[in-house]
Amino acid sequence: MLSQQFDIMVTTACNARCPFCVQEATFKPERCTDDRFLAGLDKHFGDFYCAGGRRVVITGGEPLLLPYRVLAVLTLLAPYHDLEVKAIYTNGHLLLARFPYYESSTIAEVMREAGLGCVNLSIHHDDQSVNDRIMQLDDAPGAVAIAAHLRSIGQRFRFNLSLQRGGIEDVEGLVRYLRWAFLLGAADVYVRELFDLQLDSPRTDTNRRPVDFTEIHRVSITPIVEALSTRKDFKLLGEQHELMRDKTEWTFLDSQTGHRAYLSRLTVGTELEQGAPYLVLMPDGRLYRGWLGSEMEIDLVGLKNRSPDELARLTCSGVGPESTGAAHG
């Protein structure tokens, strides 16, 4: 089975220090040269596209720390005119900065002109001071300013929220956050439980222990789903389960605004050994079927020559727009 989404991880570096970052507990390869990275992207994304894939997400780390690499990625993707999703995950801190050597354009404007379809903003609280504390970002421009700029240039965006103790942790806080996000212009909101990290040998740096943090600060999404289901102003549209990993997603419609919210729970480390639960091009220019180690490297050579019936059997239907197993940025 083959993931329907292609993740492009341009860097593992990040200007935020979210204590729950799954990347600090998983595989972090070295970054190769831009030429080698783009050659890997050209090869592997071409195979993915020929196999029927039409969803691509640029991620990190914080991808906008390398704006020229992101721009090169978007340029390489430009000939693929029928992509359903072409998004970037970011904490938004650099979106309002001037693009290097561009006199009057922000990074957001340059990316929009290069064909970026959606900005997926990691915003973990509607109070800016709380969000800054959670993400450990200094001098951030703030969600209100970022959203205003994205609206002004016609760039579609969504908010991504991680439930946690000390942040948004109950249905009342979630509804307040949703209405705030929709008022700012977010097309929708993706809400996730802190990942359950079922890892035999998690990786970490010297200051963060994400497995320990998530165990202490995880807020169960189940009672929030149940509470939201009983509200007259929200309607549960569906519940979906993935085939290749332990993931459940619920889709809600906010009847007051007409916007949707996607609530998700995922256990990292439950990926099936068969197939490709993820397809991620990492900063070393190599393609992997997951985030857990170098042994997960794969090659999609030959997929373009398979019959439609074979490809149908290989393909795993995704859940929700622009959903991804990564929570970077």
HELIX and SHEET records of a PDB file:
HELIX    1   1 VAL A   22  ALA A   25  5                                   4    
HELIX    2   2 ASP A   34  CYS A   50  1                                  17    
HELIX    3   3 PRO A   63  LEU A   65  5                                   3    
HELIX    4   4 PRO A   67  LEU A   77  1                                  11    
HELIX    5   5 ILE A  107  GLU A  113  1                                   7    
HELIX    6   6 GLN A  128  MET A  135  1                                   8    
HELIX    7   7 ALA A  143  SER A  152  1                                  10    
HELIX    8   8 VAL A  171  LEU A  184  1                                  14    
HELIX    9   9 PRO A  210  HIS A  217  1                                   8    
HELIX   10  10 THR A  222  THR A  230  1                                   9    
HELIX   11  11 SER A  294  MET A  296  5                                   3    
HELIX   12  12 LEU A  303  ASN A  305  5                                   3    
HELIX   13  13 PRO A  308  LEU A  314  1                                   7    
SHEET    1   A 2 LEU A   2  SER A   3  0                                        
SHEET    2   A 2 THR A 315  CYS A 316  1                                        
SHEET    1   B10 ASP A 196  LEU A 197  0                                        
SHEET    2   B10 HIS A 259  VAL A 268  1                                        
SHEET    3   B10 ASP A 188  ARG A 192  1                                        
SHEET    4   B10 PHE A 157  SER A 162  1                                        
SHEET    5   B10 CYS A 118  SER A 122  1                                        
SHEET    6   B10 VAL A  85  THR A  90  1                                        
SHEET    7   B10 ARG A  55  THR A  59  1                                        
SHEET    8   B10 GLN A   5  MET A   9  1                                        
SHEET    9   B10 VAL A 280  LEU A 281  1                                        
SHEET   10   B10 LEU A 287  TYR A 288 -1                                        
SHEET    1   C 4 ASP A 196  LEU A 197  0                                        
SHEET    2   C 4 HIS A 259  VAL A 268  1                                        
SHEET    3   C 4 LYS A 247  ASP A 254 -1                                        
SHEET    4   C 4 PHE A 234  HIS A 241 -1                                        
END                                                                             
